[in-house]
Amino acid sequence: MADRNRRSILTELAEGERTVGELTQLLPITQPAVSQHLKVLKNVGLVDDRAEGTRRIYRLNEAGISALRDQLDTFWRRTMSGFEDLMKEEE
């Protein structure tokens, strides 16, 4: 998620299904770059695709996004717990 283009693709897909061509029109990167980012996002389970004729339609994988959210929530809780412990030590 460190790559801003991947975050942008996820943001666009959160609005609805898109083809590579549609994403390319919305983003400041080339079609091959969009395809490469989609491949990575699909491999990690954040994006799904389906065939529609000769086109591929991409959408968010809700299970993958939910798992990512759970992981981020875990990191956040640990960070906040560590901060709370640090504040107690300074009292």
Residue pairs with C-beta under 8 A, 6 or more apart in sequence:
1 7
1 68
3 37
5 27
5 29
5 33
5 34
5 37
6 37
6 40
6 41
8 26
8 27
9 23
9 27
9 34
9 37
9 38
9 41
9 47
10 41
10 46
10 47
10 60
10 65
12 18
12 23
12 26
12 27
13 47
13 58
13 59
13 60
14 60
16 59
17 57
17 58
17 59
18 26
18 57
18 58
18 59
19 55
19 56
19 57
19 58
20 31
20 34
20 35
20 38
20 56
20 58
21 31
21 55
23 34
23 38
23 58
24 30
24 31
24 34
27 34
29 37
38 47
38 49
38 58
41 47
42 48
42 49
42 58
44 64
45 61
45 63
45 64
45 67
46 60
46 61
46 64
46 65
46 68
47 58
47 59
47 60
47 61
47 64
48 58
48 59
48 60
48 61
49 56
49 57
49 58
49 59
50 56
50 57
50 59
51 57
